[in-house]
Amino acid sequence: MADLESYRARGGRWDPPVGPETTRIEPLAPAGPVVWELAPSKSHMLRWLLLAAQGEKQVTLRFNGTPGEDIESMARCLCQLGVRIERGEGAWVVHGVGAHGWARPASVLNCANSGTALRLLTVAAARLDCPVMLDGDATLRARHSQALVDLVRALGVEVSHGFGEEVLPYLLRGPPSAADVTVDVSDSSQPLSALLLSMPAMEGPLDVKLGGEAVSRRHARLSFDLAAQTGSSNTLTWGNGLLLEPWEVECPEEVSIPGDRSLEAFADLYSALHGVELEVTNRPDDADALGAEVLDDDSLDLRDANDLLPPLAALLAIGDGGTITGAAHARHKESNRIERTVELLAAFGIEAGATEDGIKVDGNQSPEAPEEMVRTHADHRLWMTAACLATKVGGELDHPGIHAVSDPDFMSRIA
């Protein structure tokens, strides 16, 4: 751990800029219909950025809206690895350097608040034959992924990290040397996605055993589907194991990034709170909804869509009530989203109870003005849920600006 201690002693930690401590939201009386444009899907765009970086040509990523800070974090880290990315309104152009063309970063790869960028880049950085350090903001430093660390170590890569409340930064030194690994997919499918999306730079095939009952399966499927569009022959099966093979990345010249349908749950909550019609201008089809299509069929099983939990719980409370299930892995997000969602709803006078894998909520409840500042634990989905509720009754929220992690234009949508 000497290298890690030296890094901290040099003041190498990264924190977001300090801004105002709270945001006050006053009650609104919007006239309908509400027109809502979804921000670009970070799940799609992060994966395409990583794939395009490993190709050898120019790839244009087109999208509506403004990319969130998680996407910006991924792009920043890839630029540190020698990939040139031209950012423009409605389109980014990635100049790929090939699977083996990445440069040694001159400084730490700061993933800020993005757990997805951290996981994808940890395996990607482990391919380099040099020390690489990855860090993030205070919330990310507390989000340790033992499955990710176990995977990288199983690949034969040296790993050291912090302990206690701040597990980051990770310090890695590759390259990988193993021919078989086990990936735990019971808390997240992202370690599997990270492994697949770094296969173009691996020296040979990997025998992969999957451990635990898989969650967020649609996101893993997305990784395999996008990889297939670049020439991968790897297929995903949820049995005991699979064989992953390297491939030469050949991306399309242009890629269209769909809207992030998980963000539609906030539009639905805002619409229901104020009794106004909703018009979503860029709703993706079910193939790109990544589990969020459950919003159409009233399913409350969030095994593959746990990001919906906070706004869906609020929707149930002002509607007919219900019990959300299948979301035990939501405890490992930016916050323990099960316990913190119950806490947030209580701040608005809404009763709900945590279960082992979700939340039980009685219906026909109405939000009340919070008596104190609402704590959102630097979790952007909790913050946006609280902000929607506050447009009905008012409220003061901590961690202003955290919504920009996924939707920088969110405040303009509820103004």
N, C-alpha and C positions, 0 to 999 in steps of 0.2 A: 504493500500500500504506500510505499515511499513516494512513488511518482504522483499519486493522488494527493497526498499531503502537501507535496511541493507545489502542485497546481493551485491548491487552495491558498497556500501561503503567499503566492504571487498575486493574489487578488483576481484569479481567473474566472470567478463565478460570474454568471450573467443574470441580470434581473431586468424586467420590463421597466420602461420609464415610469417615474412617479407622477401621477396625475391627481385630480380631485378625489377625495375619499368616498364621496357618495353621489348618487344621482337622485334627484327628486322628480317624480312623475305625478302629474296632476290628473284628476279624473277627466275623461273626454266623453263627448257625445257625438261620435262620428255618424255621418250620413252615408248610407249605403248606395251602391254596392262598394265593397272594399276590393280594390285591385291590388294583387300581391304577386310580385315576381320573385321566384325562388333563386337564391344564390347558387353559383355553380357547385356541383357535387364534389366535395373534397375527396371522397373515396375514389371517384373516377380520376380526378385530376392528379392526385398524388401518385397514383399508379402509372398514369400516362407519362408524367414527368420522369419517373424512374426508368420506365421502358425507353422513352425517347432518348434519354441521356446515354443509354447503352447501345443505341443504334449508331449509324455512321452518316446520317443525313439530316437535313433540316425538316422539322416537324412543326406544323402550326396547330395549336390547340385553340379552338374557338368556343366561346361561351357567352351567356347572357349574365348581366349583373357584375358584381365585384367579387373577386376571389377573396376568401377569408384569410386570416392570419396564419392558420395552419398550412395553407397552400403556400403562402409567402415564406414560411419557415423552411419548407421542403425545397423551394426554389433557391433560397439563400444558401442552404447547405450544399446543394448540387453545384452551385457556382463556386463554392469554396473547393470543390473537388475537380474544378477545371471545366465545368460545363457552362457554355454561354447561353443565357436565356434573355431574349428580348421581350420586355413586357409592354403591351399596348392595350388600349381600351377594346375589350371584346375579343382579344386574341393574344396569345403568347407564342413566340417562336423559340423552339429548343434546338440547339445545334449539337447533335450527338457526337460523342467522342469515341464510341465503341465500348464494348464490354471490358476491355483491358486498357482503356485510355484515361482512366481517372488519375488525377494528380494527388500527391500527398497534401492534405490541407495545411495551411500555414498556422491555423489556430483552431480552437475548439469548434465543433459543429453544434451550434445552438439551435435546438428544436423548439425553443420557447414553450408553448402550451400543448404542442401536438404530440400525443402519444402514438398516433399512427406514423408520423414522420420518424419518430425515435425508433420504433420497432423496425420499420422498413430500412432505415439507414444503418441501424446497428449491424444487421447481417451484411448489408452492402459494404460498410466500412471494414468489416472483418475480413474482406477479401484482399485487403491491401497488405503488403509486406512492410509495414511500418506502424508505429504507434498512432492511434487515432482516438481522440477523446470526444464524447458526446455529452451534452448537458442540456438543461432547460430551465424554465422558471420554477418558482417555489412549489407550485402544484405538481409539476412534472417530476421534480426531484423526489416527491413523496410517492410516486406511482411506480413502485418496483414491479417488474415482470420477471419472476423467477423462471417461468417457462422460457422466456427469451434468453436469459443468461445461461440456463441449462443447455439450450440449443446451441448457442455459440461455443460453449465449452465442449460440447459433444462433437462439434466440427473440428476440434483441435486448436481452437484460437485461445490465446491468453486473455483473461478478463479479470479486471479488478474494479471494485465499485465501493461506494460509501456504505453506511449502515445506519440503523435507527430511523429517524424521521426523514432523513435526506439520503436516499440511496444513490442518486446521481451525484457526480458524473460517472459514466462508464469509461474505462480506459481499456482499449482493445489492441491486440497485436496479432495479425494473421500472418500468412494466409491459412485457409482451411486445409485439413489433411485427411479427414475421415471419409469413409465410404458408406457409412450407415449412421442414422441418428433417430432419436425419438422426439416427437413434438407433442407437447401437452396442449390440447385445443379446448380444454374445459372452461377456461376463463376468457379466452379470446382466440379467434382464428388468425390473428395478425402475424404471430410467429411463422405459421405455415405460409402465409402470403409473402412474408419477407424472404423466406427461404426460396420459394419458387421464383420470385422476381429477381433474385441474385444468381440463379442458375446459369445465365449466359456467361458468367465469368468463372464458373467452376471448371475444374480440370477433367472431371468425369461424372458419371451418374451417381446418384445417392439413393440408397434404400431407406425409405422413411416409414417409421412406425408411428401411428397416431395414438395418443393417449388421452383418456377421458372422453366424456360425452360432448361432442362438438357443439359450440354455440356460434352465432353470427355466421352461419353457413353460407348465406347469400354473399357476404363480403369475400369469403374464400373463393366461392364460385366466380365472382367478378374477376379476381386476380387470374384465375385459370383462363377465363374467357378472353380477357384482354391480352394475355400472353399468347393465346392461340392466334389472335389477329396479327401478331408480329412473327409468327412462324413456329411457335412452340407446339410440340406434339404431346405434351404432358396432359394427362386427364386426371380429374379429381374423383375419387371414390371414398366413401366414408366407412370403409372396412378397417381391417387391422393395419394396412400399410399401402404404400404406393412407391413407384419408381419414378424419380425425377431425373431428367436428362438435360444437359446444356443445349442451347440452340443459338443460332446467329440471329440477332434481332433485326427485323426488317419492318419498320413501322409504316403505316399509311402516311402520305404527305400531309393530310389534314385530318384532324380528329374533332368531332363535336362533343363537347362536355355537357351532359344533361343537367337540369336543375336538381337540387338536393331535396328529394321529396320528404325526407324526415323533418325538414323545416316547415312543411305544410301544416304540421300539427299545431304550430303557433298561430298560423293564419286561422285554422279552425277554432282555436280557443278564443282568439280576438273576435272573430265573427259571432261565436255563440254568446260571449259576454255582452256584446252590444246589440245582438239581435239584428244584424245586418247581413245582406247577401255577400258572398265571397266569390271573387273571380281570380283564379290562379292562372297566370298568363303562360307559364312554361312548365306545366306539370309533365313529368316524364312518364313513359309507359311502364307497365309492370316489370318489364325485363330490366329496367334501370332503377327501379324503386328500392331495391335492396331490403325488402321486407316491410317497407313503409306502406305498401299497398294494403296492409291490414286496416288502414284508415277507411278503406272502402267497405270492408265486410264486417266491421265491428268486432274483429277478433281481439281478444285480450291476452293472447299468448305472445310474449315478446322475446322468445328465444332467439329470433333472428333480427330483432329490431329494438334492442333495449334503449336506444337513444330517445324513443318516443315516451318513455316512462313519465317524466315530470309533466309535460303538457297534457298527456292522455289522462293522468290522474286528476288534474284540474278539470278537464272536460267531463270526466265521470261525475265529479262532485257537483257540478252545476247542471248535470243531466240526470240520467237514471241510475247512476251508481254502478258498481261492479267490482270485480276482483281481477287485477292484473297478475298474470302468472308467467313463468318461464324466464324471469329477468334477474335471477340470482347474480349473474355476472355484471349487472349494473352496479354492484357494490365496489367494483374495481375500476370505475371510470374516474373522471376528474375529482369527484367526491364519491362517497358512498351514496349513490343516488336514491336508493330505497329509503334509508333513514333520513337523508337530507330533504327529500321531497316531502315526506311526512312533516318534517320540521317547518319547511317553507309554507306548506298549506296551513299549518296551525297558526303561523304568523298572520294569515289573512282570515282567521276564524273558521277555517274549514277542517273538519275532523276526518282523519284517515288513520289506518293502522298498517304497520309493516308486517309482512309475512315472510316466510323463509325465502321465497323466490319472487316477491312482488309487493303489491299494495292492495288493501281492501278499502273501498271508499263507498260511503252512503251517498245517495243522490239527493237532488232537490235542495242543495245547499247554496248559499249566497256568500260571496266574499265580503269581508269587513275591512275597514281601514286598519292597517297595522298600528299598534301602539308604539312600537320601537322600530329602529332601522332593521330592514330585512336582510338577513345573512344569506349569501348565495355561494359562499365557499369557493369563489373564483371558478365556478362551473358555469359555462356559457349557457347550457340548456336550463339550468335552474334559474339563471338570471333572466332569460327571455320569458320563462314561465311567470316569474314574479312581475316582470315589466308588463306583461299582458294583463295580469290581475290588477296591477296598480292603475292601468288606464280606466278601470271601472270605479275604483274606490280611493285612488291615490296611494302613495307610498314612497319611502326613501330606501334606496338599495345601495349596498356596498359594491365594491369592485366595478365601478363604472367603466364602460368600454369593453368589458369582457365578451360581449356579444359578437365583437368583430372577429373572434376566433373562427366562427363559421359564417356569419352574415354581417359584414361591415355596414350595410345599408338598413339594418333592422329598425333603428329608431325612426328613420324616415317613413317606414311602413306603418308605424303605429302613432304617428304624430297627428 
